[in-house]
Amino acid sequence: MTKAIIDIGTNTFNLLIANNYTEKIKVLYSTKRAVSLGMGGITQGIITQNAIERALIALHEFDKIISGYNADQVRLIATSAVREASNANEFIHRIKEELGREVEVIDGREEAQLIYRGVMLCHTVKEPLMIMDIGGGSTEFIQVTTEGIECLASFKVGVSRLYQTFPCSDPFSKKDVGTIERFLNDNTSKFFGDKSIEVLIGSSGTFETFYELIYGKPFPKSNQSVGIDVDPFLEALDALIFSSQKERDQNDFIIPIRKKMAPFAAVKTRWVIRQLQVKKVFISPYSLKEGAMV
């Protein structure tokens, strides 16, 4: 069966077209668009009219691509920016009106479960680990053992939300970093507590950018997770946290939508690594959209 998944994210819209089999997929086409659906509105709980128009342009483009693959099933899955918006119904109605498609708005726990399913397609669990998915509106954490999900959580600490909440200096000062870390601590409901988990898996997106900054080359096209030692990973995060906007603008490995928000993602990731006392990092090429395929 050929399926098409559109992940309507807070920053990025992702399109995946694939054939799905039992516990695996064959990717036929994949692309993304930087829509910034949450920009200008996520901290007020709305989707701005400009963001709606940007979203519809991307969705019309995706719809034309899908039509060339004769997909048996098309799913539009919306996450943080839509589920928290007071005008979500207006947005969903526009999509129905213009494209004739329904939108599934999922809650944070459903989002985390789909992320888990996606990551498990490309990683074999041999020891306890934590999956982390950095979104624009929220960030999901899934604690996993060889038996399956131990616990999961979704927190409103996404990078677009942080970017629009904290006016930081360029480059970040140590005070800026401390402010963000306190916010993370206050808004994760003591989820981390005294957890000590040596393996962290970052799911696609921003984590692929981290890889490219470390190695100076594109993230490999693969259906398997890629391991990185924690020390060079932390060095790359430190450099990114205290980089200037000009430096990021000149770095081709940071895609445009991440050039402003990357330091926030780096602060958050470094904070999680320290909380969990992580010793090894893996990066999964699969995430929510792949999880929705199976």
N, C-alpha and C positions, 0 to 999 in steps of 0.2 A: 504493500500500500504506500502511495506517495502522499506525504503530509507536508503542509506548510505551516510554520509557526511564526507569528509576529509577536515579539516581546516588546511591549509598549513601556519602555523604561522612563525614568525621570529625566535622564540625560540623553540616552541613546535608544533608538529603535533598532532592533535586530530582526533580520529575516533569515530563516533557515528553511530550506526545502530539502527533504530527504526521504529515502525509502526506509521504513522501519521493519525490523525483524525482531525475533525474540531476544531481548536484552542487547541489541546492537542496532546501529543505524548506518546507512550509507549516504553520505552527504552529496547532494546534487548541486546545491547552490547555497551560498551564504553571503550576506552583506549587512552593512549597518549604516545608519544615518544619524548624525549628531543633531537632534531635534531640540534639545534643551526644553523639554515640556514643563519642567518645574521652575524654570528661570523667571524671576519676577513675581512668583506667586506662591511657591511652596510654603514659605514661612507664614503666609496669610491663609493657607488652606484653599487656594483657588488655582485654576489654570487660566492664564491670561488669554485674551482674544488673539494676540499675536502668536502665542504658543499653539493655540488650537489650529490656526492657519498653517503654521509650519508642520504640525503633525499631519494634517490632511494632505499636504503636498507629498510628504514622505509615504503616507499610506496609499495614495493613488499610484505612486511610482512602484511600490511593492506589489500592488494589485496587478499592474501590467506585467511584471516579472512572473508572478504566480500563474497568470493565464497561459503562459508558454509551457507550463509543466504538467497541465492536466491533473492537478492535485485532487486526490480523493477527499481530503479533509483539510480545511483551513481554520486555524485557531488564532484569535487575537487575544493576547493575555496582557492585562494591564496591572501595574504594581503600584508602588507608593504614591506617586503624584496624583494618580486617578482615584485611588481608594480613599484618599484624604481630602479630596477637593469638594467643596460645597456645590460646585457647578459641574460635577462629574456627569450628571445625567444629560446636560446640554452637549457635552463633548461626545458622549456615547451616541446620542441621538443624531448628531452630525455625521458620525461614521456610518450609522445605519442608513441614513438618508442618502448619503453620497456614494457609499460603496456597497450597500446592501448586506453588510456583515455585522454580526453580533460581537460584542466585546465581553470577555470574561474578566471581571475584576476580582482578583484573588487577595486574600489577607496575608499577613506576614508569615504565618505558619505554613500556609499552602505554598507560598513562594519558597520558603526554606526547604520544604519537602521536594519540590521540583528541582531545586539546585542540587540537593543530595542525590536524586535519581540521575541527574546529568553527570555529576562528578563520578558516581559509581560505574558509569559506562567506560571510564578511562583510567580508573585507579583501583588496584586490589588492596584491600585493607588488611594489613598484617599486624598492626598495633594501634592503640588508641590515638585518635587524631581529632583535630578541629578543622572544619571547613569554614571559610570566611568568604563572603561575597559582598564586595563593595559596590553599593548602588548609589544613585544620586540622591534619593530620598531616604532610603533605609539601608541598613547593613544586616545581613543574616549570618547567624552562627549555628553550625550543626555539629554537635559532639558525637563522634562515631566510635564504636568498638567493632570487633570482628563479628559481633552478633547483630549489628545494625545501629539505628539511631538511639543514642543514650538520652539526649535532650536537644532542644533547638530553641532559637529565639530570634526575633526580628526587632531591631531598635531603630528609632528615628534619628540616626546619626550619619545619614548619607552625605556625600561630599558636596552636593549642591546645597543642601540644607546648611552645612557648616560654612560654606563659602558665603551664603547670603545672610548668615547670622553674625559672623565675626569679621569685622573690618580690620584685617591684619596688615602689618607693614610689609614693605617689599625691599629685601627679603624678610622672611619671618624673623622676629626677635625671639629670644628665649621666653619672654613674657607671653608672647602670642602662643607659643607652643604649650606653655603651662596652662593658659586659659582653655585651650582646646582639650587638653588632657583632663582637666577638671570636669569639663562638660561631658566627656566620654565616661568618666568615672560616675558622675551623677546620674547619667541617663542609661546605664546598662543594668540597673536594678540588681547590682551585686551578682550578676550572672557569673562572673569569673571567680569571685570569692577566693578560695584557696586552691583552685584548679591548677594542676601542673600537667601539661600535655606537650610532649616533645615534638609532635609533628603538626604542622599547619599546612593546609591546602587552600590556596587562593584560587578562586574560580574565575578564569578568563579575564576579559576586560582590563582593568587597571593592573592586575598582576602580570599580564603579558607585557605591558609597558615597563614594569619593573625589570622583567627579564631582559628586555631590549636595552635598557639603560646599563645593566650590568655587563652584558656581553657585546654590545655595540652591533647587534645584528637582529633581524626579524625573529620573532618567536616561531619556532618550527611548526610546520603544518603536520599535525600528528593526531592520532586518536588515543594517545597515552599521555599521562601526566609527566611532567619534567621536574626533576629534583634539583635543588640549589642549596649549597651549604649556607648556614645562617649568617656567618660573618660577612662575606661579600654582599649578602642581601641587606644586612643592616647598614653597611657602609654606603650602599646606593641610596637607601632611605634617608640617611643623614644628609647626604649631598643634595638630595631632592628637597628636603625640608628647608634647607637654608639657601636654596638657589634663588636667583632673581627672576623676575618675569622675563627680562631680556634674554637671559640664558636659556630659559625654557622655550621661548619663542624661536630661538635659533637651533633648537634640538629637534631634528627630524623624527626621532623615535618617540616623541610625545605628540599624539594626535591633537589637533586644534582644541577640541572641547576639553581636553585634560590639561592644557597649558596653564590655565588659571587655577584649577582645582587640585592638581597633582600634589602640592605640599600638604594639603589637608588629608589626602589619602595616605600619604607617607607617614604623617604624624599618627594617624589612627592605626596603621599596620604595625608601626614600631611599638606603639603602646600595647597592642594585643600580644605581640611577641614577648614583651617584657612581663606582661601579666601572666602568661602561660608558661614562661621559661622555655620557649621553643628552641629546639636544637636543629631541626631540619624543616625546610620549606619545599613544598611541591606546588607546581602551578598546573591547574587543570585547563585544557582547552575547551572543556564542556561545562555548561552551566544550565540555567533555567530552560532555555529553548530546546536543548537536547533532552533534558529530563521530561519535557512535555511531549516528546516524540514517542516515548515508550510507555 
